[in-house]
């Protein structure tokens, strides 16, 4: 069994998702992926990650709805959320960090490492 923390990357663009996955694996994480909000929610029902990298503009279920679902359940309320999006968004509860696309892989890894270490903080 791996001692590495798991990060769930929710991104509908396959090239961007692969870039984030490779960078986070090189940064020491196990990475699970979802290409839409519904798949993300299904994975969250199975396993609670150390952090969530979340795009907002997703098919099926939006990133904001995924975030609302995390906030609504005790098992996932403490998962730190790192939003990486080109979409404007309102200030939201439970977001550890917000990064605008495009984001460098190094910057993403640093933020996710801090998020996974510290747990969720309601910062805006």
C-alpha positions as CSV (number, residue, x, y, z in Angstrom):
1,X,0.0,0.0,0.0
2,X,1.3,3.4,-0.9
3,X,2.2,6.0,1.8
4,X,1.8,8.8,-0.7
5,X,-1.2,11.1,-0.4
6,X,-3.8,11.0,-3.1
7,X,-4.9,14.0,-5.0
8,X,-8.1,14.0,-7.2
9,X,-7.7,16.1,-10.3
10,X,-11.0,17.2,-11.9
11,X,-10.3,18.7,-15.3
12,X,-12.2,18.1,-18.6
13,X,-9.3,19.0,-20.9
14,X,-7.3,15.8,-21.4
15,X,-4.0,17.6,-22.1
16,X,-4.3,19.8,-19.1
17,X,-5.4,16.9,-16.9
18,X,-2.3,14.9,-18.1
19,X,0.0,17.8,-17.4
20,X,-1.3,18.2,-13.8
21,X,-1.2,14.4,-13.3
22,X,2.5,14.1,-14.3
23,X,3.5,17.2,-12.3
24,X,1.7,16.0,-9.1
25,X,3.1,12.5,-9.4
26,X,6.6,14.0,-9.7
27,X,5.7,16.1,-6.7
28,X,5.1,13.0,-4.6
29,X,1.4,12.3,-4.9
30,X,-0.7,9.5,-6.1
31,X,-3.2,11.0,-8.5
32,X,-6.7,10.0,-9.4
33,X,-8.5,11.8,-12.3
34,X,-12.0,12.7,-13.3
35,X,-13.0,14.4,-16.5
36,X,-16.4,15.8,-15.3
37,X,-18.1,16.7,-12.1
38,X,-20.3,13.6,-11.9
39,X,-17.2,11.3,-12.1
40,X,-15.5,13.4,-9.4
41,X,-18.5,12.9,-7.0
42,X,-18.5,9.2,-7.7
43,X,-14.8,9.0,-6.9
44,X,-15.2,11.1,-3.8
45,X,-17.9,8.5,-2.6
46,X,-15.2,5.8,-2.8
47,X,-12.1,7.6,-1.4
48,X,-11.4,10.9,0.3
49,X,-8.3,12.5,-1.2
50,X,-5.7,14.7,0.6
51,X,-6.6,17.5,-1.8
52,X,-8.8,18.3,-4.7
53,X,-7.6,20.1,-7.8
54,X,-10.9,21.4,-9.4
55,X,-11.8,23.2,-12.6
56,X,-15.1,25.0,-12.5
57,X,-16.3,24.8,-16.1
58,X,-17.0,21.0,-16.2
59,X,-19.5,18.9,-18.1
60,X,-22.4,17.0,-16.3
61,X,-21.9,18.7,-12.9
62,X,-20.1,22.0,-12.5
63,X,-17.1,22.5,-10.3
64,X,-19.2,24.8,-8.1
65,X,-21.7,22.0,-7.6
66,X,-18.8,19.6,-6.7
67,X,-17.6,22.1,-4.2
68,X,-21.1,22.4,-2.7
69,X,-21.3,18.6,-2.3
70,X,-18.0,18.5,-0.6
71,X,-19.1,21.1,1.9
72,X,-22.4,19.3,2.5
73,X,-20.8,16.0,3.7
74,X,-18.9,15.5,6.9
75,X,-16.4,13.0,5.3
76,X,-15.4,15.5,2.7
77,X,-15.7,18.9,4.4
78,X,-12.1,19.0,5.4
79,X,-10.7,18.2,1.9
80,X,-8.7,21.3,0.8
81,X,-9.9,22.5,-2.6
82,X,-7.5,24.1,-5.1
83,X,-9.4,25.7,-7.9
84,X,-7.6,26.0,-11.2
85,X,-9.8,27.7,-13.7
86,X,-10.1,30.3,-16.4
87,X,-13.6,31.0,-15.2
88,X,-14.5,33.8,-12.9
89,X,-16.0,32.6,-9.6
90,X,-17.5,34.0,-6.5
91,X,-15.7,33.7,-3.2
92,X,-16.6,30.3,-1.8
93,X,-16.3,28.4,1.4
94,X,-13.6,25.8,1.8
95,X,-11.3,26.9,-1.0
96,X,-7.7,26.6,0.0
97,X,-6.3,28.4,-3.1
98,X,-7.5,29.7,-6.4
99,X,-5.2,29.7,-9.4
100,X,-5.9,31.2,-12.8
101,X,-5.2,29.2,-16.0
102,X,-2.7,28.8,-17.4
103,X,-0.8,27.7,-14.3
104,X,2.7,26.3,-14.3
105,X,3.1,22.8,-13.1
106,X,5.6,23.8,-10.4
107,X,3.2,26.4,-9.0
108,X,0.4,23.9,-8.9
109,X,2.5,21.3,-7.1
110,X,3.7,23.8,-4.5
111,X,0.1,24.9,-3.7
112,X,-1.2,21.3,-3.6
113,X,1.7,20.3,-1.3
114,X,0.8,23.1,1.1
115,X,-2.9,22.3,0.9
116,X,-2.4,18.6,1.6
117,X,-0.1,19.3,4.6
118,X,-2.3,21.9,6.2
119,X,-5.7,20.5,5.4
120,X,-8.6,22.7,4.5
121,X,-8.7,26.3,5.5
122,X,-11.5,28.7,4.7
123,X,-9.4,31.3,3.0
124,X,-10.5,33.7,0.3
